[in-house]
Amino acid sequence: MSPSAPLSHLSPVDKALFYHFGIGSKRPVATSVIHHAFQQHAEIQPDAVAVEHVSRSESITYSKLELLSNRLARRLRAKGIVPGARVCILAARSIPFVVGILAVLKSGGQYVPLDAGTITDETLQFVLQDASPALVLVMEEYAHRIGDGHDVVCLEAVIQEDELAEADGGRVVDLSSSSDGAYCIYTSGTTGQPKGVSVRHEGVTNVISGSPGNVGMCPGLRVAQLLNIAFDMGAWEVLGSLYNGCTLCLRGNTSKEWYALLKTVDIVISTPSILTRHNPEDYPNIKHVIVGGEPCPQALADRWAQYTNFNNCCGPTEISICNTVQRHTPGYPLSIGRPIPNTNVYILSPETESALPIGEAGCMWVGGIGTNTHYLNLPERTAERWRDDPFVVGGKMFNTGDLGRWRKDGQLDHMGRVDDQVKVKGFRVELDGVSAAMRTYTPVRTSVTLLVDSELWGFVTPSTVDLSNLRSAVAEIQPSYAVPNHYLAFDDFPMTKNGKVDKRALATLAQEQKGVLKRSREGQPVLSSPSPSPSLSSSPRESSPSPAPSLTSESDSLSTPSLSDFLATPGSDDSQFTWEQMSTTDEAEQKDSSTAVSALCSSPSATASVSKVQAERKLMDVSEDFQGDVLKKLRIAWA
């Protein structure tokens, strides 16, 4: 099949724009193996600080990091680690963790990062079995969690042993190539067993070797390491910094340490949920920011873009970090941008997988160098999501499961997930479209929409939002069946360990509040405790005088359906949602989240429900009423 045949049904203009918009520019990657770039910097700037952990008063230079990782790589090679072998690293954010990453890469292996502070024992045992690691590197305090049947090496012990013995620090024989696996990230989405995504050097280096994916990184700049170390955006921070000769700045676990670190760095990679908690005026030092992993509110982008170079990006783990980026200008409609170099984006029909005309919404498929990945031990699932690319000879493309459309300016609007289309009263409703409508009401900072027990629930921050006005604002944009029945307002949303909005926790809180409302209407005691409960009413409260969530329930049958267009707003990528239960023992984002969520509810019963969410992390399926294939979206007027 020739590359032009799949476009034969398109008009000449649409056919031309399909390639003009969708095919990223070509750019050579001079150093396509991650650790090769690090070694070059170790030679050029040996005394530069490679990693800094201020909260532990620790730092290490490029020359020292080169020495320690070489020694450990020699040990790994002696144990048979070569290209094709996987090494699990169970650790916390630390310099030994970074030494372990580089050592695995230098030995030719593929590392599997496991955050010891958040991963459950059940998930840990699953990954150790599924990944079939040839070796497990572990920090000493977590060694007891590995169990029998694995070759285990304690990071601190061997580093100290080699240091005392002044072991050979020469480089191991280099067997690595750009097509070898660099890391394997385990991610599952909202339900099911974790899936290992095997990512190659070539996909990673294509992102971090140049603009926009390198986020302005270069020698002399300081890069914050904020995100979970088992998250692919965490790998972006670590590998991007070392590849580009920067200083990687590891955060501590308290809010005070977070703020202190951010005042010392030049580059921040974050989720919007984390960035929302910070004021750009407090950080004049920050030169570059990029956010991804979930929807970015227009207001957040506008605010930060006034003070720094702000970028919004999109791309699931499966396509190697990210594949589209927008350099945002304050006031300009936010998008997820254009394909980065050496990658492609196609908007195809969800039903037929045929190319759609420009401006029509469809499923986003990604082609190019970053798609040369696969799911570990899941050949059927891999075959479903990866296909031969009919638009580029010899290429592969990946089905992201995201809905998008091309704008006239050649940028992409992210319009939610295919599986975020739900059925309400016989009508198809896009949850992200409803969330975007809520954000048109100026006081709303962030918003989420979920289908809970066949009803739409709207969640917003901050808690002071006037919910009556909010409902009116949504009703002006969305038809009546797409206006949420209930609303909850929070000071801050609960977050997953990866720094995204925790939709499972929100759904469980909605179910708890629905039970309270039902008992109230039936005249039953709402609380078993005499303490005051969150205010419940049949009409929205105008304000929230306390941190308790606001709840409103109104009939959605009174409004007349109105025409609405979909707003330009990036959607969340369920393939990157956390699959572990939340732990409150290590990660600052979890600690801050649990504190914030607990503060939302002033009653013992409400607080208990939050604790229950944190303990159980109940699974939910927001698409339970979604049946059959996704209907093709309405054609967007190209005016």
ABEGO torsion letter per residue (X at the ends): XBAAAAAAABBAAAAAAAAAAABBBBBBBABABAAAAAAAAAAABAABBABBBAAAGBBBBAAAAAAAAAAAAAAAAAAGBBBGBBBBBBBBBBAAAAAAAAAAAAAGBBBBBBBAAABBAAAAAAAAAAAGBABBBBBAAAAAAAEBGBBBBBAAAAAAAAAAAGBBABBBBBABBAABBABBBBBAEABEBBBBBBBBAAAAAAAAABOAAAGGBBBGBBBBBABBAABAAAAAAAAAAAAAGBBBBBBBABAAAAAAAAAABABBBBBAAAAAABBAAABAABABBBBBGBBBBAAAAAAAAAABBBBBBBEBAAAGGBABBBBBBBGBBBBAEBBBBGBBBBBBBAAAGBBBBBGBBBBBBBBEAAABBBBBGBAAAAAAABBBBAABBGBBBBBAGBBBBBBAAGBBBBAEBAAABBBBGGBBBBAAAAAAAAAABAABABBBBBBBGGBBBBBBOBAABBAAAAAAAAAAABBAAABBABBBBBABBBBBAAGBBBAAAAAAAAAAAAAAAAAAAAGBBABABABBBBBBBABBBABBABABBBBBBBBAAABBBBBBBBBBBBBBBAAABBABBBBAAABAAAAAAAAAAAAABABAAAAAAAAAAAAAGBBBBAAAABBEBBBBBBBBBBX
